[in-house]
């Protein structure tokens, strides 16, 4: 059974920090690129960051660049998102997303974890 289980969400004040984790199982994690995608209340999905399968390449949306850092530990089948200088507009459900990056195209999603930035 394929599973992506996000954790680490919660309530944090503006300017604060939070670390999200996504534990993967049921597929060959080390061959998949990973991303974090979020959905704010009443909004569509927004891609935030991505990391290559071996962790040698990272990319970020302009909205989070310089504040968020994506990383992974393949030995633990886990991807992380370190979030700093959080803003109220970062409030969203954060989803872990796996992409095979090749044919056949295979994509998996987690259940999401809620992040709320409020004073």
C-alpha positions as CSV (number, residue, x, y, z in Angstrom):
1,X,0.0,0.0,0.0
2,X,1.4,3.4,-1.0
3,X,1.3,5.9,1.7
4,X,2.6,9.5,2.1
5,X,1.9,10.7,5.7
6,X,2.5,14.4,6.4
7,X,3.0,15.6,10.0
8,X,4.3,18.7,11.8
9,X,1.5,21.1,11.0
10,X,-0.1,23.3,13.6
11,X,-0.6,26.9,14.8
12,X,2.3,29.3,14.7
13,X,2.6,33.1,15.1
14,X,3.7,35.3,12.2
15,X,7.5,35.3,11.9
16,X,7.7,31.9,13.5
17,X,9.0,28.6,12.2
18,X,7.7,25.1,11.6
19,X,9.1,21.9,10.2
20,X,6.9,19.5,8.2
21,X,7.7,15.9,7.6
22,X,6.4,13.4,5.0
23,X,7.0,9.7,5.6
24,X,6.7,7.5,2.5
25,X,6.1,3.8,2.1
26,X,4.9,1.3,-0.5
27,X,7.1,2.6,-3.4
28,X,10.7,3.2,-4.3
29,X,11.1,6.6,-2.7
30,X,14.7,7.1,-3.8
31,X,13.7,7.2,-7.4
32,X,10.9,9.8,-7.0
33,X,11.2,13.6,-7.1
34,X,9.3,15.1,-4.2
35,X,7.4,18.3,-3.9
36,X,5.3,20.3,-1.4
37,X,2.1,21.7,-2.6
38,X,-0.4,23.7,-0.6
39,X,-4.0,24.8,-0.7
40,X,-5.2,27.9,1.1
41,X,-8.8,28.3,2.1
42,X,-10.9,28.9,-1.0
43,X,-7.9,28.7,-3.3
44,X,-6.5,26.2,-5.7
45,X,-3.4,24.1,-5.4
46,X,-0.1,26.0,-5.3
47,X,3.2,24.3,-5.9
48,X,5.8,25.5,-3.4
49,X,9.0,23.6,-3.6
50,X,10.6,20.5,-5.2
51,X,13.6,18.3,-4.8
52,X,15.2,15.8,-7.2
53,X,15.3,12.1,-6.3
54,X,18.9,12.2,-4.9
55,X,18.5,15.7,-3.5
56,X,21.0,17.4,-5.8
57,X,18.6,19.9,-7.2
58,X,16.0,22.1,-5.5
59,X,13.5,24.7,-6.7
60,X,11.1,27.1,-5.0
61,X,8.1,29.2,-5.9
62,X,8.8,33.0,-5.6
63,X,6.3,33.2,-2.7
64,X,8.4,31.0,-0.5
65,X,12.0,31.4,-1.8
66,X,14.4,32.4,0.9
67,X,12.0,31.4,3.7
68,X,11.4,27.7,3.0
69,X,13.9,24.8,2.6
70,X,13.1,21.4,1.2
71,X,15.3,18.4,2.0
72,X,15.1,14.7,2.0
73,X,16.7,11.7,3.7
74,X,16.3,8.7,1.4
75,X,17.5,6.2,4.0
76,X,14.5,7.2,6.1
77,X,12.0,7.6,3.1
78,X,11.3,11.1,4.4
79,X,11.0,14.5,2.9
80,X,11.0,17.7,5.0
81,X,10.0,21.3,4.6
82,X,11.6,23.8,7.0
83,X,9.5,27.0,7.1
84,X,10.8,30.2,8.5
85,X,9.5,33.8,8.7
86,X,6.0,32.5,8.3
87,X,3.3,34.8,7.1
88,X,-0.5,34.7,7.5
89,X,-0.8,34.0,3.8
90,X,1.1,30.8,4.3
91,X,-1.9,29.4,6.0
92,X,-3.0,26.3,4.1
93,X,-3.2,22.5,4.0
94,X,0.3,21.3,2.9
95,X,0.5,18.2,0.8
96,X,3.4,15.9,0.1
97,X,3.6,14.9,-3.6
98,X,5.7,12.2,-5.3
99,X,6.5,12.1,-9.0
100,X,8.2,9.3,-10.8
101,X,9.6,11.8,-13.4
102,X,9.6,9.2,-16.2
103,X,7.3,7.0,-18.2
104,X,5.1,5.5,-16.8
105,X,4.2,8.7,-15.1
106,X,3.2,7.9,-11.5
107,X,2.1,10.5,-9.0
108,X,1.1,10.1,-5.3
109,X,-0.3,12.5,-2.8
110,X,-0.5,12.5,1.0
111,X,-3.5,13.4,3.2
112,X,-2.2,16.8,4.0
113,X,-1.3,18.7,7.2
114,X,-2.8,22.0,8.3
115,X,-0.6,25.0,8.9
116,X,-2.2,28.0,10.4
117,X,-0.2,31.3,10.8
118,X,-2.0,33.7,13.1
119,X,-1.4,36.0,16.0
